[in-house]
Amino acid sequence: MRPDNAEEWKAPIVGGNNTSMAENYYLFFKPLPVGDHMIESEVTRQVLQSNQPVEHDVAKWNIKVFK
């Protein structure tokens, strides 16, 4: 069993700590030209309940495209 494969997770244990899975984001890009590129993505999502923190994720990728 791979720990990162959600399809193989067992039912949760009552009262224990369990790994969970939430929403994912997929980014699709047109082909990049040869060279160095830096892609930055910033996502801010408002919460449904006032007692939850606002989600604010920043991701950066340095990509080198070869011919």
URWO-V879995 format. One record per residue. N is the residue number from 0. RES is the residue in one letter. SS is DSSP state (2 for helix, 1 for strand, 0 for the rest). PHI is phi in radians with two decimals (* if undefined). Layout:
n = (N;N)
res = (RES;RES)
ss = (SS;SS)
phi = (PHI;PHI)
This chain:
n = (0;1;2;3;4;5;6;7;8;9;10;11;12;13;14;15;16;17;18;19;20;21;22;23;24;25;26;27;28;29;30;31;32;33;34;35;36;37;38;39;40;41;42;43;44;45;46;47;48;49;50;51;52;53;54;55;56;57;58;59;60;61;62;63;64;65;66)
res = (M;R;P;D;N;A;E;E;W;K;A;P;I;V;G;G;N;N;T;S;M;A;E;N;Y;Y;L;F;F;K;P;L;P;V;G;D;H;M;I;E;S;E;V;T;R;Q;V;L;Q;S;N;Q;P;V;E;H;D;V;A;K;W;N;I;K;V;F;K)
ss = (0;0;0;0;0;2;2;2;0;0;0;0;0;0;0;0;0;0;0;0;0;0;0;0;0;0;0;0;0;0;0;0;0;0;1;1;1;1;1;1;1;1;1;1;1;0;0;0;0;0;0;0;0;0;1;1;1;1;1;1;1;1;1;1;1;0;0)
phi = (*;-1.59;-1.17;-1.71;-1.77;-1.10;-1.18;-1.74;-1.22;-1.45;-1.06;-1.09;-1.63;-1.10;1.45;-1.75;-1.61;-2.27;-1.28;-2.24;-2.23;-2.12;-1.18;-2.14;-2.07;-2.09;-2.00;-2.06;-2.11;-1.18;-0.99;-1.58;-1.23;-1.01;2.37;-1.62;-2.41;-2.16;-1.94;-2.20;-2.20;-2.25;-2.19;-2.13;-2.19;-1.26;-1.53;-1.51;-2.16;-1.17;-1.53;-1.77;-1.32;-1.27;-1.42;-2.46;-1.91;-2.20;-2.25;-2.28;-2.22;-1.76;-2.15;-2.02;-1.77;-1.81;-1.34)
